[in-house]
Amino acid sequence: MTAAPPPADEPDLYAVIGNPVAHSQSPFIHAEFARQTGQHIEYVRVWCPLDGFAETVRDFARGGDGRYRRARGCNVTVPFKFEVPHLATRLSERAALARAANVLRFDPDGWSADNTDGIGLRRDIEVNAGVPLRGKRVLLIGAGGAAAGVLGPLIEAGPAAVTVVNRTPDKAHVLVERHRDWAARHGVRLAEAALDAPGERFDVVINSSASSLAGAPVPVPATVLREGALAVDLMYGAAADGFVAWAQAHGAHGRDGLGMLVEQAAEAFVVWRGVRPDTAPVLAALRARLAAQEG
């Protein structure tokens, strides 16, 4: 039996789909965006089995036999970002470059995929942290889905050089080669290096690896940090504490990924709703919320 169409006043539905997903702060963030901008939406979490990503997304998009109504799009988190482009009719330029995406919009004429991670990180560094990337030397740790999403927008910001290191050198090589022409177009020196010999005195160090999530030590020597450098972990909360403490102990400014989380969500909100929310009060509210939970 076909489900009845939703009432006209039913909110448009969005979700974050991933595994794990119970910890996600995205429902809070998007509820704040909707309240601020007057958009009539609902945002939920959808857990996805590791071997059932495409089926889970399609089930959500078509309404889940009445469990979901007015599904209009979704965010996708670990470990599925490399699978998203295969479901889309259209890819944004940044999603095509990354070959990974974290946003789907369910358009009537086919799904659109985008990757908002990189622009989210870039806005957090340049706007929220107040550190311009132009002319800087940047070290990117990791070569997985997160790194793939952020490298293109980082290059677009015009740093002098970006170096990529990874536990598996072949993955770093593939990521660098894919971005070689993009870097040349923007006048950026792009290189790969060994994890134990990454170079020294970078202005910005970004940890996109799984080391923080696993509770492992920081995978590069402290000599990568110049005095006063910015060191950003893409994790947030307790998972990022070790990296942030390490950075601060060596004279750098440590920052977690909470600002990136809010900024990439704002970019997704624009993709879905055509409205850009003010991120500053939402980031402040989220930090207060997490502090209260930890307290």
Residue, then its C-alpha position, 0 to 999 in steps of 0.5 A: m500500500t502506498a503511504a498517504p502524502p504528508p500534510a502540507d504543513e509537514p516539515d521537510l525532513y533531513a538526516v545524518i546517516g552514518n555508523p556510528v551516528a548516535h553521538s552526532q550533534s548535527p540535529f542540534i545544529h540544524a535545529e538551531f539553524a532552522r529556528q534562526t532562519g525560519q525554515h520548517i525542517e526536521y533533522v534526525r539521525v539514521w544509523c546505517p549498517l556497514d554493508g547497507f549504505a545505498e539501501t539505507v539512503r534510498d529507503f530514507a529518500r523514498g519515505g521508509d514505508g511511512r517512517y519518514r515523510r518529506a525527506r529532502g536530503c541528508n548528510v553522510t558521515v564516516p565511513f560512507k563518504f566515498e560511497v556517496p558520489h555513486l548515488a548522485t546524478r550530479l556532483s559539485e566541483r569540490a565533490a568531484l575533486a575529492r571523489a567523496a561527498n557528505v551532502l545529498r539533496f534529493d532533487p526531483d530530476g536526480w540527486s545532487a552531491d556536494n562536499t562541504d567539509g573543506i569549505g567548513l574547515r577553511r571558514d573555521i580557520e580563516v573566520n572563526a580562528g582568524v588565521p588567513l591561509r594565503g601564503k602559509r605553509v600547511l601540513l595535512i595529516g591523513a589521506g582518507g575521506a576527511a583529507a580528500g574533502v578538505l584538500g581542494p578548498l585548502i589549496e583554493a585558499g592560496p597557501a604557499a605550500v601544502t604537504v600531505v603525510n599519511r601512515t600508508p604512503d601510497k594513499a598520500h601519493v594518490l591524493v596528492e596526484r589527484h590534486r596536482d593540477w588543482a594546486a598548479r592552477h592556484g600557484v600552490r606547492l603540493a607535496e607528500a612526505a614520510l610520516d616520520a619526516p614531514g618537515e618542520r615549522f609549519d604555520v598550520v597543522i591539520n590532523s584529519s587522521a583517525s589517531s585522535l578517534a583511536g586515542a593514539p599518540v599524535p603521529v608526527p613529531a612536535t618539530v612540525l609546529r612553529e611557535g604560535a602555529l595553529a594546530v587543528d584536529l578535525m575531531y571534537g570533544a574528548a577525542a580531540d583533547g590529546f591533540v589540542a593539549w600536545a599543540q599547546a604544550h609545544g607553543a602552538h594554538g590548539r583547536d578542535g573540529l567543532g567550528m568546522l562541524v558547524e561551518q560545514a553544516a551551514e554550507a549544507f544548509v545553504v545547499w538544501r535551503g538556499v539560506r545561510p545561517d549565522t554560525a557564531p551563535v550556534l557554535a557558542a551554543l554548541r560549545a556550551r551544550l557540550a561543556a554542560q554534558e561533560g560537566 
